[in-house]
Amino acid sequence: MYKIILRKQAKDTIEKFIISYKNSYLKMYSDTWIYYEDIIRENYIKIAKNFYFDIKNNIEKSLQEEKIIAYKPLENNKFIITIKVLNYRLFVEYSENNNDKLRFVENISFNKK
């Protein structure tokens, strides 16, 4: 099994996406005069946190395997795979060091299905 390391750019991309995801729902449910507005907002904060961990877990689960079947080679010894998380498709760009059994997640892009 490979060890997965997320580069700073990949971590930043995930964090920015989650903040944007969370803020879009918080903005939608602010000052609505709904009686349970605070509960709805707290629930979306929890959903965003869970979504963050789902993204990281699915990336690790997909890249830990010895052989990755569905990948596309890119330039500079990098590869890209597609991972589905909730209703998003993630394109994960990674490189690998076969000698040390390491895979580095270089970049991630999010697309809604």
C-alpha positions in Angstrom: 0.0 0.0 0.0 1.1 3.5 -0.8 1.4 6.4 1.6 -0.6 9.4 0.4 0.8 12.9 0.9 -1.2 16.0 0.0 0.8 18.9 -1.3 0.1 22.4 0.0 -1.7 23.4 -3.2 -4.1 20.4 -3.0 -4.8 21.1 0.7 -5.5 24.7 -0.1 -7.8 23.8 -2.9 -9.8 21.5 -0.7 -10.1 24.0 2.1 -11.1 26.8 -0.2 -13.8 24.6 -1.8 -15.2 23.6 1.5 -15.3 27.2 2.8 -17.1 28.2 -0.4 -19.5 25.3 -0.2 -20.3 26.1 3.5 -20.6 29.8 2.9 -23.0 29.4 0.0 -25.5 27.6 2.3 -24.9 29.8 5.3 -25.6 32.9 3.1 -28.8 31.2 1.8 -30.0 30.7 5.3 -29.1 34.0 6.9 -31.8 36.5 8.0 -34.6 34.3 6.6 -36.9 34.7 9.6 -37.2 30.9 9.7 -37.7 29.8 13.3 -35.0 27.1 13.2 -32.5 29.1 11.1 -29.7 28.6 13.7 -30.2 24.8 13.7 -30.2 24.7 9.9 -27.0 26.8 9.7 -25.3 24.5 12.4 -26.3 21.5 10.4 -24.7 22.9 7.2 -21.5 23.5 9.1 -21.4 19.9 10.2 -22.2 18.7 6.7 -19.3 20.8 5.4 -16.9 19.3 8.0 -18.1 15.8 7.0 -17.7 16.6 3.4 -14.1 17.7 4.0 -13.3 14.3 5.6 -15.1 12.4 2.9 -13.0 14.1 0.3 -9.7 13.3 2.1 -10.8 9.7 2.9 -11.9 8.9 -0.7 -8.7 10.3 -2.1 -6.6 8.2 0.3 -8.7 5.1 -0.3 -8.4 5.5 -4.1 -4.6 6.2 -4.2 -3.5 3.7 -1.5 -4.0 0.7 -3.8 -0.9 -0.9 -5.4 -2.4 -0.7 -8.9 -4.7 2.1 -10.0 -6.6 0.9 -13.1 -8.4 4.0 -14.3 -5.8 6.7 -14.6 -4.6 9.0 -17.4 -0.9 9.8 -17.7 0.0 13.5 -17.9 3.3 15.4 -18.5 6.2 15.2 -16.1 5.4 11.7 -14.7 2.1 12.8 -13.3 -1.2 11.1 -13.5 -4.9 12.0 -13.1 -7.8 10.0 -11.7 -11.5 10.8 -11.2 -13.1 10.3 -7.8 -16.8 10.7 -7.0 -17.7 12.3 -3.7 -21.4 13.2 -3.0 -22.6 15.0 -6.1 -19.1 16.1 -7.2 -16.5 14.6 -9.4 -13.0 15.3 -8.3 -10.1 15.3 -10.8 -7.0 14.4 -8.7 -3.6 15.0 -10.2 -0.8 13.0 -8.5 2.7 11.8 -8.9 4.4 8.8 -7.4 7.6 7.5 -6.0 7.5 3.7 -6.5 10.7 3.0 -4.6 9.4 4.6 -1.3 5.7 3.7 -2.0 4.6 7.3 -1.9 2.0 9.1 -3.9 1.8 12.9 -3.8 -1.5 14.7 -4.5 -0.4 17.7 -6.5 -3.7 19.3 -7.5 -7.5 18.8 -7.3 -10.3 20.3 -9.3 -14.0 20.0 -8.4 -16.8 19.6 -10.9 -20.5 19.2 -10.1 -22.0 16.1 -11.7 
